[in-house]
Amino acid sequence: MEKITSISQLPDWFRKRTYHKRLSDVDWFREIRKRQKLFSSIELDDWAEPASSPLAAEMRDESRKLLLDMLEMDNVPADSLIYLVPQEGFPIRELTVGEAAFLSFPLRHSDASEVVDEYKKLLETWCNVLRYREAVKEQPLLRSSWNYDRELASFIDHFDNDSKLDSPVETYSEYLGNPWLSYGRPLNGYPLTIDTQFDDQTILQHVKDWLVEKRKTESSKARRPFNQNDFDDWEYYKIRELFDLQTWATINGTKILDRVMADALWPNAPDNFSPIDVLRTTARKKADEVFQFETVVRLYGQLRLDHGENFLIE
């Protein structure tokens, strides 16, 4: 692998490019999204490995040229469709009919199907009771309810010790993945029930405890919204410049030495600032964290809440 040992070997477009400062939250989203989109394309190929055939080599060369052009031009329109993200959810929302339908499908095709079938019969009987009461203006506990009472007691006796009845529905739907593909998600989030018969403090504490455990399971952290401190950090640590150079090197199958990268990112660093230490300890890690789809989705959702649905075109 060729090594870049001098700043003079870096691409001309990088030395000429102006990286604007003090960006708005929406502009930061655009800067991150277009790079994340480029990164997702680069991940489809192992650029360090030799091509498997002449045709594969030709296709890789074409892809390399296209990606380098995208990286160099940096002229994505502000209203480009690449900025759209399949994130139409909200932090909390009532379960919709569509979401309920999605959750009901895997239950009918799993080892919980018996519970579903019997529950369906029970509900059909209950609906008949309701229709009869409406027709004859009957009070709740007269003769039309007796049949339902017997069926309800039978249902409870049969499934009283069946763990499937109380098992999380999520475990049955995981195998479906995302049938909505790029159009969004079948669920706004995790299906939960919140019992408002409890006091607010107890409910909030249990939601917090659940969220802590779920974050551990997902190995994710999102304790607060992105704010100006984050934007200032991203600018200070030169994450855009770092991403662009690293991406250029990856596509070309080269490696930029750390001292060259550090000097290119902080060319006039003061004596009390060590660019190479900052690069190795913080900047590279921060760039890796930011230019991820998870960050894109989270920031997109935050901006929808803060600025409205049309924040990208205003």
C-alpha positions as CSV (number, residue, x, y, z in Angstrom):
1,M,0.0,0.0,0.0
2,E,1.4,3.4,-1.0
3,K,2.0,5.8,1.8
4,I,1.4,9.6,1.7
5,T,4.4,11.0,3.4
6,S,4.0,14.7,2.5
7,I,1.3,17.3,2.4
8,S,2.2,18.0,-1.2
9,Q,0.9,14.5,-2.1
10,L,-2.6,15.4,-0.9
11,P,-5.2,16.2,-3.5
12,D,-5.4,19.8,-4.8
13,W,-9.1,20.1,-4.1
14,F,-8.5,19.6,-0.4
15,R,-6.0,22.4,-0.1
16,K,-8.3,24.7,-2.0
17,R,-11.5,23.8,-0.3
18,T,-13.1,26.1,2.2
19,Y,-14.7,24.4,5.2
20,H,-17.2,27.0,6.5
21,K,-17.4,27.6,10.2
22,R,-20.2,28.2,12.7
23,L,-22.7,26.1,10.7
24,S,-26.3,25.9,11.7
25,D,-27.8,22.7,13.0
26,V,-29.4,22.1,9.6
27,D,-26.2,22.7,7.7
28,W,-24.4,20.3,10.0
29,F,-27.0,17.7,9.1
30,R,-26.3,18.2,5.4
31,E,-22.5,18.0,5.9
32,I,-22.9,14.7,7.9
33,R,-25.5,13.1,5.7
34,K,-23.7,13.6,2.3
35,R,-20.5,12.1,3.8
36,Q,-22.3,9.3,5.5
37,K,-24.1,8.5,2.2
38,L,-20.7,8.4,0.5
39,F,-19.2,6.3,3.2
40,S,-22.0,3.7,2.8
41,S,-21.1,3.4,-0.9
42,I,-17.5,2.9,-0.1
43,E,-18.2,0.2,2.5
44,L,-19.7,-2.0,-0.4
45,D,-16.1,-2.8,-1.6
46,D,-12.8,-3.7,0.0
47,W,-10.6,-1.3,-1.8
48,A,-7.4,-2.7,-0.4
49,E,-8.0,-6.1,-1.9
50,P,-7.2,-6.9,-5.6
51,A,-10.1,-7.3,-7.9
52,S,-11.2,-10.9,-8.6
53,S,-11.4,-10.5,-12.4
54,P,-10.6,-8.0,-15.2
55,L,-14.3,-7.1,-15.3
56,A,-14.4,-6.5,-11.5
57,A,-11.3,-4.4,-11.9
58,E,-12.9,-2.3,-14.6
59,M,-16.1,-1.9,-12.5
60,R,-14.0,-0.9,-9.4
61,D,-12.1,1.7,-11.5
62,E,-15.4,3.2,-12.6
63,S,-16.7,3.2,-9.0
64,R,-13.5,4.8,-7.8
65,K,-13.7,7.6,-10.4
66,L,-17.3,8.3,-9.5
67,L,-16.7,8.4,-5.8
68,L,-13.6,10.6,-6.2
69,D,-15.7,13.0,-8.3
70,M,-18.4,13.1,-5.6
71,L,-15.7,13.7,-3.0
72,E,-14.0,16.4,-5.0
73,M,-17.0,18.3,-6.4
74,D,-18.8,18.7,-3.0
75,N,-21.7,20.4,-4.8
76,V,-24.8,18.5,-3.5
77,P,-27.8,20.9,-3.8
78,A,-29.3,22.0,-0.5
79,D,-32.6,20.3,-1.5
80,S,-31.1,17.1,-2.8
81,L,-33.1,13.9,-2.2
82,I,-30.0,12.3,-0.5
83,Y,-30.8,14.4,2.6
84,L,-34.2,12.7,3.1
85,V,-34.1,10.0,5.8
86,P,-36.7,7.4,6.6
87,Q,-37.4,8.8,10.0
88,E,-41.0,9.8,10.4
89,G,-41.3,8.8,14.1
90,F,-41.7,10.7,17.3
91,P,-40.3,10.0,20.8
92,I,-43.8,8.9,22.0
93,R,-46.8,8.2,19.9
94,E,-50.0,6.1,20.2
95,L,-49.8,2.7,18.5
96,T,-51.3,2.9,15.0
97,V,-53.5,0.5,13.1
98,G,-50.6,-0.2,10.7
99,E,-48.3,-1.0,13.6
100,A,-50.8,-3.3,15.2
101,A,-51.3,-5.1,11.9
102,F,-47.5,-5.5,11.6
103,L,-47.3,-7.0,15.1
104,S,-50.3,-9.3,14.5
105,F,-48.8,-11.0,11.4
106,P,-45.9,-12.9,13.0
107,L,-48.1,-14.0,15.9
108,R,-50.4,-15.9,13.5
109,H,-47.3,-17.7,12.1
110,S,-45.5,-18.6,15.3
111,D,-45.8,-20.9,18.3
112,A,-48.1,-18.3,19.8
113,S,-50.8,-18.9,17.1
114,E,-53.0,-21.0,19.5
115,V,-53.2,-18.0,21.9
116,V,-54.0,-15.7,19.0
117,D,-56.7,-18.0,17.6
118,E,-58.4,-18.5,21.0
119,Y,-58.2,-14.8,21.8
120,K,-59.7,-14.0,18.5
121,K,-62.7,-16.3,19.2
122,L,-63.1,-14.7,22.6
123,L,-63.2,-11.2,21.2
124,E,-65.7,-12.3,18.5
125,T,-68.0,-13.5,21.2
126,W,-67.5,-10.3,23.1
127,C,-68.4,-8.3,20.0
128,N,-71.6,-10.3,19.6
129,V,-72.5,-9.4,23.2
130,L,-71.9,-5.7,22.6
131,R,-74.0,-5.8,19.4
132,Y,-76.9,-7.6,21.2
133,R,-76.8,-5.1,24.1
134,E,-76.9,-2.2,21.7
135,A,-79.9,-3.8,19.9
136,V,-82.0,-4.5,23.0
137,K,-80.6,-1.8,25.3
138,E,-79.7,-4.6,27.8
139,Q,-77.8,-3.9,31.0
140,P,-74.3,-5.5,31.2
141,L,-74.9,-8.6,33.3
142,L,-78.0,-10.2,31.9
143,R,-78.5,-13.4,29.9
144,S,-76.6,-12.4,26.8
145,S,-73.4,-12.3,28.8
146,W,-73.6,-15.7,30.3
147,N,-72.1,-17.5,27.3
148,Y,-69.3,-15.0,27.1
149,D,-68.6,-15.4,30.9
150,R,-68.2,-19.1,30.4
151,E,-65.8,-18.7,27.4
152,L,-63.8,-16.1,29.3
153,A,-63.4,-18.3,32.3
154,S,-62.4,-21.2,30.0
155,F,-59.8,-19.0,28.2
156,I,-58.2,-17.8,31.5
157,D,-58.1,-21.4,32.9
158,H,-56.5,-22.7,29.7
159,F,-53.8,-20.0,29.3
160,D,-53.3,-19.1,33.0
161,N,-49.9,-20.7,33.1
162,D,-49.0,-20.2,29.4
163,S,-46.0,-17.8,29.2
164,K,-46.8,-17.0,25.6
165,L,-49.7,-14.8,26.7
166,D,-47.5,-12.5,28.6
167,S,-44.3,-12.7,26.5
168,P,-43.1,-9.6,24.6
169,V,-44.6,-9.4,21.2
170,E,-41.3,-8.0,19.8
171,T,-39.6,-11.4,20.1
172,Y,-42.0,-12.7,17.5
173,S,-41.6,-9.9,15.0
174,E,-37.8,-9.6,14.9
175,Y,-37.3,-12.0,12.0
176,L,-39.4,-9.8,9.7
177,G,-36.7,-7.1,9.7
178,N,-38.0,-4.0,7.9
179,P,-40.5,-4.8,5.1
180,W,-41.0,-1.1,4.4
181,L,-37.4,-0.9,3.1
182,S,-36.5,2.8,2.3
183,Y,-40.1,4.0,2.9
184,G,-39.7,4.0,6.6
185,R,-40.2,1.7,9.5
186,P,-43.1,-0.6,10.3
187,L,-43.0,0.5,14.0
188,N,-42.4,3.9,15.4
189,G,-40.3,2.4,18.1
190,Y,-40.7,-0.4,20.7
191,P,-44.2,-1.5,21.5
192,L,-44.8,-0.7,25.2
193,T,-47.9,-0.1,27.4
194,I,-47.9,2.6,30.0
195,D,-50.4,2.3,32.9
196,T,-51.5,5.8,33.8
197,Q,-53.2,4.4,37.0
198,F,-49.7,4.7,38.5
199,D,-48.3,8.1,39.6
200,D,-46.1,10.2,37.3
201,Q,-42.9,9.7,39.3
202,T,-43.2,5.9,39.3
203,I,-44.0,5.8,35.6
204,L,-41.1,8.0,34.6
205,Q,-38.7,6.1,36.8
206,H,-39.7,2.8,35.2
207,V,-39.5,4.2,31.7
208,K,-36.0,5.5,32.6
209,D,-34.9,2.1,33.9
210,W,-36.3,0.4,30.8
211,L,-34.4,2.8,28.6
212,V,-31.1,2.3,30.4
213,E,-31.4,-1.5,29.9
214,K,-32.4,-1.1,26.2
215,R,-29.5,1.3,25.5
216,K,-27.2,-1.4,27.0
217,T,-28.7,-4.1,24.8
218,E,-28.3,-1.9,21.7
219,S,-24.8,-0.6,22.8
220,S,-26.0,2.9,22.0
221,K,-25.9,6.3,23.8
222,A,-28.2,9.2,23.2
223,R,-28.7,10.8,26.5
224,R,-29.4,14.3,25.2
225,P,-30.1,16.2,22.0
226,F,-27.2,17.5,19.9
227,N,-26.4,21.0,20.8
228,Q,-24.0,23.9,20.0
229,N,-21.3,22.2,22.1
230,D,-21.4,19.2,19.8
231,F,-21.2,21.4,16.7
232,D,-18.3,23.3,18.2
233,D,-16.5,20.1,18.9
234,W,-17.1,18.8,15.4
235,E,-15.6,22.0,14.0
236,Y,-12.7,22.0,16.5
237,Y,-11.7,18.4,15.8
238,K,-11.9,18.9,12.0
239,I,-14.1,15.9,11.5
240,R,-15.2,17.0,8.0
241,E,-11.6,17.5,6.8
242,L,-10.5,14.3,8.5
243,F,-13.3,12.3,6.9
244,D,-12.6,13.7,3.4
245,L,-8.9,12.9,3.6
246,Q,-9.4,9.4,5.0
247,T,-12.1,8.7,2.4
248,W,-9.8,9.9,-0.4
249,A,-7.0,7.6,0.9
250,T,-9.3,4.6,1.2
251,I,-10.7,4.9,-2.3
252,N,-7.2,5.3,-3.7
253,G,-5.8,2.4,-1.7
254,T,-3.3,4.6,0.1
255,K,-2.4,5.5,3.7
256,I,-1.8,9.0,4.9
257,L,0.8,9.0,7.7
258,D,-0.5,10.5,11.0
259,R,2.0,13.3,11.0
260,V,0.9,14.3,7.5
261,M,-2.7,14.1,8.4
262,A,-2.2,16.1,11.6
263,D,-0.2,18.8,9.8
264,A,-2.8,19.1,7.1
265,L,-5.7,19.5,9.6
266,W,-3.9,21.9,11.9
267,P,-1.2,23.6,9.8
268,N,-0.6,26.5,12.2
269,A,-1.0,24.9,15.5
270,P,0.4,26.8,18.6
271,D,3.3,25.3,20.5
272,N,1.0,24.1,23.3
273,F,-1.2,22.1,20.9
274,S,-0.2,18.7,19.6
275,P,-2.1,17.9,16.4
276,I,-0.9,14.4,16.2
277,D,-2.0,13.6,19.8
278,V,-5.4,15.2,19.2
279,L,-5.8,13.2,15.9
280,R,-4.9,9.9,17.6
281,T,-6.8,10.4,20.9
282,T,-10.0,12.2,19.9
283,A,-10.5,13.5,16.4
284,R,-10.4,10.2,14.6
285,K,-12.7,8.6,17.1
286,K,-15.2,11.5,17.0
287,A,-15.3,11.4,13.2
288,D,-16.0,7.7,13.2
289,E,-18.8,8.2,15.6
290,V,-20.4,11.1,13.8
291,F,-20.5,9.8,10.2
292,Q,-22.8,6.9,11.0
293,F,-26.4,6.3,9.9
294,E,-27.4,6.2,13.5
295,T,-26.2,9.8,14.0
296,V,-28.0,10.9,10.8
297,V,-31.3,9.4,11.9
298,R,-31.0,10.9,15.3
299,L,-30.1,14.4,14.1
300,Y,-32.8,14.3,11.4
301,G,-35.5,13.4,13.9
302,Q,-34.3,16.1,16.3
303,L,-34.5,18.7,13.5
304,R,-38.0,17.6,12.5
305,L,-39.1,18.2,16.1
306,D,-37.3,21.6,16.3
307,H,-37.9,23.1,12.9
308,G,-40.9,21.1,11.4
309,E,-41.3,18.6,8.6
310,N,-39.9,21.0,5.9
311,F,-36.7,22.0,7.6
312,L,-34.6,21.0,4.7
313,I,-36.3,23.3,2.2
314,E,-36.8,26.4,4.3
